[in-house]
């Protein structure tokens, strides 16, 4: 990949930083774009990866969610030339769907604040695919976990609470579950799709759900107290179908249980530092 040009929008973010790191390690020429460093209109981007997006807490920043998922995306698509363009969407959009396959029918309710995230991600995908170019595609990314995540995402939040207070209370049922993917695996898969993908949409996930009970067990094994709220809701996301990605690029390397266990151990050793 030596000398291959890439541009990463959102290079200061959790996933963006890892993309820049891996691309640099592979010898690519990387233009790292942050909020205050957008290139001049007309600048060639090479292979562009759009990693700007909201994580947890979006429901308190609805206008910013529209801005990051759609308005800045439109500016990027309209203002530059590129060899390929990869938009980072989310497997969260499968909430309420019968299956989590790239061709699944998606369910949203515009009147609900909690659906703004999914609606804007889906609209971002649609905006990209309306370019009618085979080199513009969307990646539906699972819940990414790894050191350096300072967001309010579930795993990051419960680990932060555990190491700072010695205990954690989980407000959903132990049977709740979702898919997780290690940061290094996620970034590596995104880069493969950006360079060699042949389909308009790819899921990038481990393909295996992890229950809250399993996470609680690992937290307790590390010496922390973990309790569940009585009558907490059961929230189960459909298992993510990884067939399309695996047929082209092979399996994701790290098992999610191993990835979460390694993160718990790292937090324990580091005293909770991110």
N, C-alpha and C positions, 0 to 999 in steps of 0.2 A: 504493500500500500504506500510505499515511500513516495512522497510528493503529491499524493492524491489530495485534492482540495475539499475541505469540509467547512461548513458554517454551522455552529450550534447556537440557536436562539435560546436564551434562558441559561446561559453558561454558568451563572452564579448559583443556580439552584441545585438541589440534592442530586437529581439524575443528570442535569447538565454538567456539573463538575466531573462526574464519573465518565461521561461521554468524552469530554475534553481530555481527561487523563488517559483513557484507553486509546483514543485516536492518536494522541501524541506519542504514546508508547509504541504504536504500530507504524510510526513514521509519516503519518498524514500531516498535511499543512492545515492547521485549524484556525479559523477565525471565530473567536469567542465573543458572542454578542450578549451584552447585558442591557439593562433598562436604559442606561445613559450612553451606550456606545454602538447605536445602530449604524450600519454603513450607509454611504451616500446612495441615493436612488440610482439604479442601473448597474450597481456593483455586481459582478458575477460571484455567485456563492459556492459553486461546485455542488457537492452533495449537501443540501440543507436539511437540518433536523430541528423541528420546532418543538422545544421542550419547555415552553412557557405555559404555566397553568397553575390553578389553585389546588390546594390539598384540603385538609380539614379546615373547618371554620369559614367555608365559602358562604354559608347562609347569612353571615354577618357582613359580607362584602359582595353583594349581588352585582352591583355595577362593575366592580373590579373583575368579577368572574366573567361577565360579558366582554369586557375589554381584553382580558388575557386570552380567552378561548376563541374570540371571534374578531374583534376590531384590529388588534395587532397582527393576527393571522392574515387578515385581508390585506393589510399594509405589506406584509412580507411577500405574499403571493403576487401582489400587483406591482411592487416596486423594484424587483430584482430579477435577474436571469439565473437559472440554476440547472444543474445536470440531473438532479432528482430532488424531491421534496418529501420529507417524511414528517407527518403530524402525529404527535403523541396524544392519543385519546386515552380512554380508560375502560377497563372491564366493569367498572361500576355501572355502566349503561345497561348491563344485562339484568339489573335488579327488576324482578317481576316477570322476566322472560321465561319461557318454558325450557329453553336450552341456551347455552353460551357458545354457540357456533357463529362464525362471522356472518352467516346468512340469516340469523335469527330475526324474528319480528320483535322490535323493541317497544317498551311501554313507558309512556311519560304522561304526566298530568300538569299542564302549564299553570294551573292555578295554585300549585303547591310549591312553596319556597324550596323545599328539599329536592325538587326536581330540576331546579335551575342548572345545577352542575351537569346533570345528564343531558338536558336539552341543549346547552351550549356546546358540549362535547360532540353530540350528534350533529349539530349544525356546523361545527368546525369540520367534521368529516365530510359532510355534504359539500361544503364550500371547496374543500380540496379536490374531491372527486369530480366536481363540476368543471374542473379545469380541462377534463377530457384528455389527460396525458397519462400514458402508462407509467411514467416515472414519478407520478405524484400519488402518494398512498398514505393510509392511516394505520397506526399501530395502536391496538387496544391493550394497554399496559395494566398488569395486575398490581396488587399492593406491594410496593417495593420496600424492602427492609435492608438496613445496613447501618454502620456507624456513621455519625454525622447528620442523622435525620433529627432536626429540631422542630419538626411539625407536630400537629396535634393528632396525627394518625394513631390508630388503635395500639399497635405494638409499641411504638415510640412513647406514647403517653403512659401506658401501664408500666413500662420499664422505668421511665423517669420517676413516676410516683413511687415505685417500689424502692429504688435505690436512694431516693431523697427522704422518704418517710419510714422505710422499713416494712411497709405493707401497702397493699393495693386492694381497692374494691372495684369489681367489674360489674357494670350495670346491665349487662345482658346475660342471657342464659348460658350455662356451660356448654350446651349443645349448639350454640351459635357457631358458625364457621364461615371461612372465606379463604380464598387463594392468596398465597404470598410468594414473592420471588426475590432472590438475593440481588442486591444492587449490581454487583459485577456481572451476573448472568443477564440481568435486564439490559444493561448498557451494551454488552457484547452482542445480544440478539438484535437490538435496535440497529447497530452498525451493520450487521449482516443484511438486514432487510433494506437499509438505506442504499447499500451498494449493489445488492444482487436480487432483491425482491421482484417477483413477477406478478403478484396479485395486488388488488387495490386495498385490501384490508387483511391484517394479521392480528391474531391474539398472541400476546407474549405473556406467559404465566408459567407457573410450575405444573399446572394441570391437576393439582391435588389440594383439596381443602384441608385446613387445619382448624380444629375446634378450639374454642376458648378454654375448654378444660385442659387440653394438651398444653396450651401456653401457660395456664395457671400451674400445672404440674412442674414445668421447667422453672418457673419463677420460685416456687416453693423449694425445689431441689437446690436452688442457689442460696437458700437461707432466708427468704422473705416470706411474709405472711400474705396470703391471697384469699379473698372472700368474694362470693357472688351475691348480688342483691337478690333478695327473695322475690319470686315472681317476675324476674327480669325477662324481657321479651326474647323469644328465639328468633334470631336473624340469620338465615342461611342463604348464601348466594349459590347459584348453580355452579357446578364444576365447569371450569373453563376448558373448552375443546381446543386442544393444541395440534390437531391433525395436520392442518395446512402448513403450519410452521415446521413441524417435525418432518413432514414429507420432503421439504426442501432443504432444511438445515440441520436436522438431527435433534436429539433430545436436549432439554435444558439440563445442565450438569448438576446443580446443587439441589438436594432434597429440601423442601421448605422446613421440615422439622429440624434438620441439621443447621440450616441457616439461622433459624430463630434461636436454637440452642447456643450457637456460636455468639450470637448477639447478646444473649443473656449473660454468658460468661464474660464477654468483653465489658459490658456495663458493670458487672460485679467487680471485675479487676480494676476498672477505671474509676470506681466510686461514683458512677452516674454521669461522668462527663460525656458530652456528645462530640 
